[in-house]
Amino acid sequence: MSNTTVTSRLLDGCGHCGKTETLLPCTGCDAMLYCNQEHQAAHVETHQQCCKSIKKCRKYCQKYEEASHQNLPVDISLDQYLDARMSWGYNLACLLTTRGHEEAIKHYMEVLRLGRLGPGNSWFNIHRFIAWTLFELDKDHDCYDFITAWVTAACRESDLAEDTMLYTRFRRASLLEAVELPWKSINDIRLVAPVILMKLKLLFDLQAMDTTTKVVGPKVPLEILDNIRFYVPSSSVILANPELLRSNDHSATIVILQQQTRSLYKKATEVRVHLTKELKQNDRHSIVSRHIKLDLEFSHNCWVVVPGATDYINKLQAEMEKYV
């Protein structure tokens, strides 16, 4: 097995014991699963804050939706409704369950469809929440497709939520290709980090597959070697690529990915400098500062998911500093 296997933070089983059979959803949030009422009660102290927030957001959104469907007056504006949908999705993601993340994506995409983004909105960072959530769900293709479409749409000053043809055009964009996106704003550049992580997953997996081939290959028949190599990768991109799975030598692709990662990291350093300056310049309670901190929190959690990624970047940083 690869020593860089992705360590998912997301829970698929009972919130108390982790069991995955015969589960029932929490009646409050519908995203946390339990074996029985006893296990739900044992987990209540950990779960109740997010659960209460989710229920509050759901009730608030339902009030707006019911009034809108019946063309009745309501004391909730569209911006307030979108704030609640965004909070609903965020709290679902905070449960750290696969079910919660999948539901969170639906809310984020609806906010993207209905909202008009701006620095004064609580959904200002919606594109990054979508990218990181897809990454944590191990939907690398969907994550990269979304990032590619988002950056391209932003540079065209079009609305990704309405420009469905643009999103369709980038379906299954290749993560193995050089990233030549027109990064033009700091908001675009902040999306470099998940792309780096997806490429590192590819890089680590290909290195582990080549090591397996060298160590195990001479000792077993090819058919058995192929079966062993199938269980090495953690990247969904490799698992969906028969050519990569069958290959005995990925050295050329590994060099390309290393070069691409170095180039992308140079972009990412621009983000780090910018975020540090913004945190110092903005009041700790301001909207912008809160967005930046949430952004850093999401990205930190995702870096932890890929063992070896932080060490790799630290070494890359040290190498780059030698030539400064």
Secondary structure, 3 states (H helix, E strand, C coil): CCCCCCCCCCECCECCCCCCCCCEECCCCCCCEECCHHHHHHCHHHHHHHHHHHHHHHHHHHHHHHHHHCCCCCCCCHHHHHHHHHHHHHHHHHCCEHHHHHHHHHHHHHHHHHCCCCCCCCCCCHHHHHHHHHHHCCCHHHHHHHHHHHHHHHHCCCCCCCCHHHHHHCCCCCCCCCCCCCCCCHHHHCCHHHHHHHHHHHHHHHHHHHHHHHHHHHHCCHHHHHHHHHCCCCCHHHHCCHHHHHCCCCHHHHHHHHHHHHHHHHHHHHHHHHHHHHHHHCCCCCHHHHHHHHHHHHHHHHHHHCCCHHHHHHHHHHHHHHCC
